[in-house]
């Protein structure tokens, strides 16, 4: 089959690789109909996530038609079209039993690697390094889905793939980010990053009762899309007083009730700390560039909440933890418990409350994948969300 593979930093190729097979009785095999390139895939492309190996198949936003099922699969059948959660739950451990699927105890066969780095391991992830299990991703013609009944949802016939594809990751991620922000009706929420997760976090914040959402980015096309959803926007390239002063002005000196960091470890900016971050990362003296996290902590009102759906990979420098402690901030973060949200968010799509497909900027064939990775990484003004249509 054809697949997009990681070949090294800034190197993705389309190769012919072996088709997946049923390995465990709870598996299914799907023929991919639509997949996507995620902003967090660029962390792999840029070499920030360790333990990638040459030839690893990429892709964690996947959906397709079941073509083969394992003997223990009872509630799915050949011909069903399913969306697959990007993180894997076994469905039987304590965390899965409490709907904390991204903390599954059993789905990462390389748990010892994560335990060495982080003290404990989260769930296995598709196409996202051997630190998270080394599972093949779905930017390919076929995909093996472990614990398939736990980790997928059957979508109704007749609905377009693009409307439901993002149930695999970024819609639940944006929703959980807003849910983690403890939004009360009438609140003001600031969202850093107007990429796909940020866009869906903005829309989710409004659905959860926010009165105002302040969206921060420097790509005008992304800011325009945020404004179309009702957000007030700040272009940090054009803010003369600085982002912290601008947010303070817009909130009457109080600060937002909650702040969402939808950027993560590759933040851009013009502050002294952002410049230092880039310099240290360039010479491998730092793992992450956390300037957005600093701004969120400094901006948030006293006793407010900082929600962090943006991916971080290592040890962060110069975090103003004294400010966070002094203001009594609350923090919520981590990989998304995708399976918990798939059904209720599917209902919102079917009821017409939201159409996640509006964030798509490009549709490509898998053969265009290597070029799309480069363009997505280099030109975020034009490229926002790339969908791979399998034929």
Secondary structure, DSSP 8 states (H G I E B T S, - for coil): -EEEEEEETTEEEEEE-------STT-EEEEEEEEEE-TTHHHHHTT-STT--TTEE---EEEEEEEEE-TT--S--TT-EEEE-SB---SSSHHHHTT-GGG-SSS-TTHHHHHHHHSS----BBTS-GGGT-B--SSBSEEEETTTTTSEEE--TTS-HHHHGGGGTHHHHHHHHHHHTT--TT-EEEEE--SHHHHHHHHHHHHTT-SEEEEEES-HHHHHHHHHTT-EEEEGGG-TT-HHHHHHHHTTTS--SEEEE-S-TB---SSHHHHHHHHHHHTTS-S-B-HHHHHHHHHS-TT-EEEE-S---S--SS--HHHHHHHT-EEEE-S--HHHHHHHHHHHHHTTS--GGGG--EEE-GGGHHHHHHHHHH-TTT-S-EEEE--
